[in-house]
Amino acid sequence: MNHNETTDPGTGSALVPASDSSDHSHELLPASLVRDADRFENPGLPAHVHRQADDDPKAARRAERQVATLFGLSMLATLVFLVSYFAIPDESVFFFPGIGRAKTQNVVLGLSLGFAIFLIGIGAVHWAKTLMSDEEVSEERHLQASTDEQRAKAVAVVKEGVESTQFARRPLIKYSLGGALGLFALPLGLQVAGSLGPVTVEELKHTIWDPKDNGGKPIRLMRDPEMTPIKFDEVTNGSVFHVMPETLQKYIDEGKHVLEAKAKAAVILIRLDPNDIKVQKAREWGVDGVVAYSKICTHVGCAVGLYEQQTHHLLCPCHQSTFDLTEDCAVIFGPAKRPLPQLKITVDDAGYLVAPEGFAEPVGPSFWERAR
């Protein structure tokens, strides 16, 4: 056997060096492939077909204007998004074919943002198809580890590629693309900044337990979800009621912000032995041991609905914050930092439990302008 040949243990066929170059002398190919390569002529690549913009400066300028127009339309769509975010009322709805009633603002924001990014993409594709370099390139496989010369060549190729895009030669494309991409970043930041919270903190403080929502009259406590009123004599020692205000029905009838109003208004009503309540204010705001507290945990807003009758503890199931009913729902365990707000209640002439006033402090998690 020739000393320059080796044997493939899998096939028994001879292997010969793939190249006489010192860089690839260790790469071996089956001898049969080498013989086949000698027998068949390399078909090569088909003839390159020039595009119209390659040979006609007018066509190139026309393509440049088309790309810039697409980028300009993208900027226009982004401006529609920005204006719509402030101009279209949140409660505005319309009939969308195939979907039904939809919020006007959501549809306009979605379509304008979609068209903005779509037009940037189409403009980039048209730019690549008509103006960027259109040369076919092929190369043989080589070692993964590149030499210094090859790395320098790669850098030169990248620079050549940048030049082939004609980015520097086409300022109209450069500026219109910069404008489209720059404007497109604004809706993303606007949504983050504009959706951090309501314009005023009063929306966070207000609940529908406020008698103003009931013409100034005390609001009856209603069973949730039956929405039936609760009489004082129906609340036995140790019993638990999940409660909503009577004013919730108005929000349901009007069909606006129902879930938000319900989430903030959730209350748990429990009857204890009055002697077990250690805080004077808690006794005075209740009725003969019947007390009402917000169900919204002051940690991150989960529903505090687990009551342990023997210890008089309320437990949040999300992160195990524990509140002591006998201590005006003070936190005795867990990550919550504030007691549950108490709802002042009394009994009306018909014997129903009512709330003569709303919560004295905001319910739920803390926010940046809470008084405490």
C-alpha positions as CSV (number, residue, x, y, z in Angstrom):
1,M,0.0,0.0,0.0
2,N,1.2,3.5,-0.7
3,H,2.4,5.2,2.4
4,N,0.3,8.3,1.5
5,E,-2.9,6.3,1.6
6,T,-4.9,4.9,4.5
7,T,-7.8,2.5,4.7
8,D,-11.3,3.4,5.8
9,P,-12.1,0.8,8.5
10,G,-15.8,1.0,7.7
11,T,-15.6,0.4,3.9
12,G,-12.1,-0.8,3.2
13,S,-11.8,1.8,0.5
14,A,-8.6,3.9,0.1
15,L,-8.5,7.4,1.4
16,V,-6.3,10.1,-0.3
17,P,-5.5,13.6,0.8
18,A,-8.2,16.0,-0.1
19,S,-5.7,18.7,-0.9
20,D,-2.0,19.1,-1.4
21,S,-2.2,22.3,0.7
22,S,-0.5,22.1,4.0
23,D,-3.6,23.7,5.6
24,H,-5.8,20.8,4.6
25,S,-3.3,17.9,4.3
26,H,-4.9,16.0,7.2
27,E,-8.4,16.0,5.6
28,L,-9.0,12.7,3.7
29,L,-11.6,11.8,1.2
30,P,-12.6,8.4,-0.2
31,A,-10.5,7.5,-3.3
32,S,-13.8,6.7,-5.1
33,L,-15.0,10.3,-4.7
34,V,-11.7,11.6,-6.1
35,R,-12.0,9.3,-9.1
36,D,-15.6,10.5,-9.7
37,A,-14.5,14.1,-9.5
38,D,-11.9,13.4,-12.2
39,R,-14.5,11.8,-14.4
40,F,-17.3,14.4,-14.3
41,E,-16.9,18.0,-15.3
42,N,-17.9,20.7,-12.8
43,P,-21.2,22.2,-14.0
44,G,-20.5,25.5,-12.3
45,L,-23.1,28.2,-11.6
46,P,-25.7,29.5,-14.1
47,A,-25.0,32.8,-15.7
48,H,-25.7,35.8,-13.5
49,V,-28.9,37.7,-14.5
50,H,-28.5,41.4,-13.9
51,R,-31.4,43.3,-12.4
52,Q,-32.8,46.5,-14.0
53,A,-31.4,48.6,-11.2
54,D,-27.9,47.2,-11.7
55,D,-27.6,48.7,-15.2
56,D,-30.0,51.6,-15.2
57,P,-29.4,54.5,-12.8
58,K,-33.0,55.7,-13.3
59,A,-34.3,52.3,-12.1
60,A,-32.0,52.4,-9.1
61,R,-33.2,55.9,-8.1
62,R,-36.8,54.7,-8.6
63,A,-36.2,51.7,-6.3
64,E,-34.6,54.0,-3.8
65,R,-37.7,56.2,-3.8
66,Q,-39.9,53.2,-3.4
67,V,-38.0,52.0,-0.4
68,A,-38.0,55.4,1.2
69,T,-41.8,55.6,0.6
70,L,-42.3,52.4,2.4
71,F,-40.3,53.7,5.3
72,G,-42.2,57.0,5.2
73,L,-45.5,55.1,5.4
74,S,-44.2,53.2,8.4
75,M,-43.5,56.5,10.1
76,L,-47.0,57.7,9.3
77,A,-48.5,54.5,10.8
78,T,-46.4,55.0,13.9
79,L,-47.7,58.6,14.2
80,V,-51.3,57.2,13.9
81,F,-50.5,54.9,16.9
82,L,-49.2,57.8,19.0
83,V,-52.2,60.0,18.2
84,S,-54.7,57.3,18.7
85,Y,-53.3,56.4,22.1
86,F,-54.4,59.8,23.4
87,A,-57.2,60.8,21.0
88,I,-59.5,57.7,21.0
89,P,-61.7,57.4,24.1
90,D,-61.2,54.2,26.1
91,E,-64.9,53.4,26.1
92,S,-65.3,53.8,22.3
93,V,-66.5,50.5,20.6
94,F,-67.5,49.6,17.1
95,F,-68.6,46.5,15.1
96,F,-65.6,44.7,13.6
97,P,-66.7,42.2,10.8
98,G,-65.9,38.7,11.8
99,I,-65.2,39.6,15.4
100,G,-68.1,41.6,16.7
101,R,-68.0,44.5,19.0
102,A,-64.5,45.6,19.7
103,K,-62.8,48.5,21.4
104,T,-61.9,51.1,18.8
105,Q,-58.6,52.0,20.5
106,N,-57.4,48.4,20.6
107,V,-58.1,47.8,16.9
108,V,-56.5,51.1,15.8
109,L,-53.4,50.6,18.0
110,G,-53.0,47.0,16.8
111,L,-53.4,47.8,13.1
112,S,-51.2,50.9,13.1
113,L,-48.4,49.2,15.0
114,G,-48.7,46.1,12.8
115,F,-48.5,48.2,9.6
116,A,-45.6,50.2,11.0
117,I,-43.4,47.1,11.5
118,F,-44.7,45.4,8.3
119,L,-43.8,48.4,6.1
120,I,-40.3,48.5,7.6
121,G,-39.9,44.8,6.8
122,I,-41.2,45.2,3.2
123,G,-39.0,48.2,2.6
124,A,-35.9,46.3,3.8
125,V,-36.8,43.3,1.6
126,H,-37.4,45.6,-1.5
127,W,-34.1,47.3,-0.7
128,A,-32.2,44.0,-0.6
129,K,-33.9,42.7,-3.8
130,T,-33.3,45.8,-5.9
131,L,-30.2,47.7,-4.7
132,M,-28.0,45.5,-2.5
133,S,-25.3,43.3,-4.0
134,D,-26.7,40.4,-6.1
135,E,-23.6,38.2,-6.6
136,E,-23.6,34.4,-6.3
137,V,-20.7,33.2,-4.2
138,S,-19.6,29.6,-3.4
139,E,-16.6,28.2,-1.5
140,E,-15.2,24.9,-0.5
141,R,-15.4,23.7,3.0
142,H,-12.4,24.6,5.1
143,L,-11.1,24.1,8.6
144,Q,-13.1,25.8,11.4
145,A,-10.0,27.4,12.9
146,S,-9.2,30.4,10.7
147,T,-5.8,31.9,10.2
148,D,-5.0,35.5,10.8
149,E,-5.1,36.1,7.0
150,Q,-8.5,34.5,6.8
151,R,-9.8,36.6,9.6
152,A,-8.5,39.7,8.0
153,K,-10.2,38.6,4.8
154,A,-13.5,38.1,6.7
155,V,-13.4,41.6,8.0
156,A,-12.7,42.9,4.5
157,V,-15.7,40.9,3.3
158,V,-18.0,42.4,5.9
159,K,-16.8,45.9,5.0
160,E,-17.4,45.1,1.3
161,G,-20.9,43.8,2.2
162,V,-21.7,47.1,4.0
163,E,-20.5,49.0,0.9
164,S,-22.5,46.7,-1.4
165,T,-25.7,47.8,0.4
166,Q,-25.1,51.3,-0.9
167,F,-26.1,52.6,2.5
168,A,-23.6,55.4,2.4
169,R,-24.4,56.2,-1.2
170,R,-28.2,56.3,-0.6
171,P,-28.8,59.0,2.0
172,L,-32.6,59.0,1.3
173,I,-32.8,55.4,2.4
174,K,-30.5,56.0,5.4
175,Y,-32.5,58.9,6.8
176,S,-35.9,57.4,6.1
177,L,-34.9,54.0,7.7
178,G,-33.5,55.9,10.7
179,G,-36.7,57.8,11.0
180,A,-39.0,54.7,10.7
181,L,-37.0,52.7,13.2
182,G,-36.6,55.7,15.6
183,L,-40.3,56.5,15.5
184,F,-41.2,52.8,15.9
185,A,-39.4,52.7,19.2
186,L,-41.8,55.4,20.6
187,P,-45.0,53.2,20.8
188,L,-43.1,50.6,22.8
189,G,-42.0,53.2,25.4
190,L,-45.3,55.0,25.3
191,Q,-47.2,51.8,26.3
192,V,-44.9,51.1,29.2
193,A,-45.0,54.7,30.5
194,G,-48.7,55.3,29.7
195,S,-49.9,52.0,31.3
196,L,-48.1,52.3,34.6
197,G,-51.2,53.5,36.3
198,P,-54.2,55.9,36.2
199,V,-53.7,59.6,35.7
200,T,-54.7,60.3,39.4
201,V,-54.3,58.2,42.5
202,E,-57.9,58.9,43.3
203,E,-58.9,56.0,41.1
204,L,-56.7,53.7,43.2
205,K,-58.3,55.0,46.4
206,H,-61.9,54.9,45.3
207,T,-64.1,51.9,45.7
208,I,-67.8,51.5,45.1
209,W,-68.5,51.4,48.8
210,D,-68.5,55.2,48.7
211,P,-72.0,56.4,49.5
212,K,-71.7,59.0,46.7
213,D,-72.3,56.1,44.3
214,N,-75.6,55.4,46.1
215,G,-77.0,59.0,46.3
216,G,-75.4,59.5,49.7
217,K,-77.4,56.7,51.3
218,P,-75.7,53.8,53.2
219,I,-74.9,50.8,51.0
220,R,-76.3,47.4,51.8
221,L,-74.0,44.4,52.1
222,M,-74.9,41.7,49.5
223,R,-73.9,38.0,49.4
224,D,-71.4,37.2,46.6
225,P,-72.4,35.9,44.1
226,E,-76.1,35.7,44.8
227,M,-76.3,39.5,45.4
228,T,-78.9,39.2,48.1
229,P,-79.0,41.4,51.2
230,I,-77.7,40.2,54.6
231,K,-79.7,40.7,57.7
232,F,-77.9,41.1,61.0
233,D,-79.7,38.2,62.7
234,E,-78.6,35.8,59.9
235,V,-74.9,36.2,60.9
236,T,-74.3,33.6,63.5
237,N,-71.1,33.4,65.6
238,G,-68.2,32.0,63.5
239,S,-70.1,32.4,60.2
240,V,-68.3,33.8,57.2
241,F,-69.9,35.8,54.3
242,H,-68.2,36.9,51.1
243,V,-69.7,40.3,50.4
244,M,-70.2,42.8,47.6
245,P,-71.8,46.3,47.7
246,E,-75.3,46.8,46.4
247,T,-73.9,49.5,44.1
248,L,-72.1,46.8,42.0
249,Q,-75.4,46.1,40.2
250,K,-75.2,49.6,38.7
251,Y,-71.8,48.8,37.2
252,I,-73.1,45.5,35.9
253,D,-76.1,47.2,34.2
254,E,-73.9,49.9,32.7
255,G,-71.3,47.3,31.6
256,K,-68.3,49.3,32.4
257,H,-65.3,48.5,34.6
258,V,-67.2,45.7,36.3
259,L,-64.2,43.5,37.1
260,E,-62.1,46.4,38.3
261,A,-64.9,47.6,40.6
262,K,-65.6,44.1,41.9
263,A,-61.9,43.4,42.6
264,K,-61.5,46.4,44.8
265,A,-64.8,46.1,46.6
266,A,-64.5,42.5,47.8
267,V,-65.2,42.2,51.5
268,I,-65.2,39.3,54.0
269,L,-67.8,39.5,56.8
270,I,-67.3,37.4,60.0
271,R,-68.9,37.3,63.5
272,L,-66.7,36.9,66.6
273,D,-67.4,37.1,70.3
274,P,-67.2,40.8,71.0
275,N,-64.9,40.1,74.0
276,D,-62.3,38.5,71.6
277,I,-61.8,41.8,69.7
278,K,-58.9,43.5,71.4
279,V,-58.9,46.8,69.4
280,Q,-61.5,49.4,70.4
281,K,-61.8,50.9,66.9
282,A,-62.5,47.4,65.4
283,R,-65.4,46.9,67.9
284,E,-66.9,50.3,67.2
285,W,-66.8,49.8,63.5
286,G,-68.6,46.5,63.8
287,V,-71.9,45.5,65.2
288,D,-72.0,43.2,68.2
289,G,-68.9,41.3,67.0
290,V,-69.8,41.3,63.3
291,V,-66.9,42.9,61.5
292,A,-66.1,43.5,57.8
293,Y,-62.7,43.7,56.2
294,S,-61.3,44.1,52.7
295,K,-60.5,40.7,51.1
296,I,-57.7,42.1,49.0
297,C,-54.3,41.2,50.5
298,T,-52.1,44.2,51.2
299,H,-49.1,42.3,49.7
300,V,-49.9,41.8,46.0
301,G,-53.7,41.8,46.0
302,C,-54.7,38.1,46.2
303,A,-58.1,37.2,47.8
304,V,-57.8,36.6,51.5
305,G,-60.6,34.1,51.9
306,L,-59.4,31.4,54.4
307,Y,-60.7,31.8,57.9
308,E,-59.5,29.7,60.9
309,Q,-62.3,29.9,63.5
310,Q,-60.3,28.7,66.5
311,T,-57.5,31.2,66.2
312,H,-59.5,33.9,64.3
313,H,-56.8,34.2,61.7
314,L,-57.3,35.1,58.0
315,L,-54.9,33.5,55.6
316,C,-53.9,34.6,52.1
317,P,-53.4,31.4,50.0
318,C,-50.9,33.0,47.6
319,H,-48.0,33.9,49.9
320,Q,-49.3,32.9,53.3
321,S,-49.7,36.3,54.8
322,T,-51.7,35.9,58.0
323,F,-54.0,38.5,59.6
324,D,-55.4,38.4,63.2
325,L,-59.0,39.5,63.3
326,T,-58.8,40.1,67.1
327,E,-56.1,42.7,66.5
328,D,-57.9,44.6,63.8
329,C,-56.4,42.3,61.1
330,A,-52.8,43.1,62.0
331,V,-50.2,41.1,60.1
332,I,-48.7,38.3,62.2
333,F,-47.0,36.4,59.5
334,G,-45.9,36.6,55.8
335,P,-44.8,39.3,53.4
336,A,-47.7,41.7,53.8
337,K,-46.8,45.0,55.6
338,R,-50.2,46.5,56.4
339,P,-53.4,45.3,58.1
340,L,-56.5,44.7,56.0
341,P,-58.6,47.9,55.9
342,Q,-61.8,47.6,57.9
343,L,-65.2,48.6,56.5
344,K,-67.4,50.4,59.0
345,I,-70.9,48.8,59.2
346,T,-74.2,49.3,61.0
347,V,-77.8,48.0,60.8
348,D,-80.6,49.9,59.0
349,D,-84.2,50.1,60.1
350,A,-85.1,47.0,58.2
351,G,-82.4,44.9,60.0
352,Y,-80.0,44.7,57.1
353,L,-76.3,45.3,57.4
354,V,-75.2,48.5,55.6
355,A,-72.0,50.5,55.2
356,P,-72.6,54.2,56.1
357,E,-69.3,55.2,54.6
358,G,-66.5,53.8,52.4
359,F,-63.1,52.5,53.4
360,A,-61.1,55.1,55.4
361,E,-57.9,54.1,53.5
362,P,-57.0,52.6,50.1
363,V,-57.5,48.8,49.8
364,G,-55.0,46.3,48.3
365,P,-51.3,46.6,47.8
366,S,-49.3,49.8,48.5
367,F,-48.7,52.4,45.8
368,W,-46.5,55.4,45.5
369,E,-48.8,58.1,47.0
370,R,-50.4,56.2,49.9
371,A,-50.8,58.1,53.1
372,R,-49.5,55.0,55.0
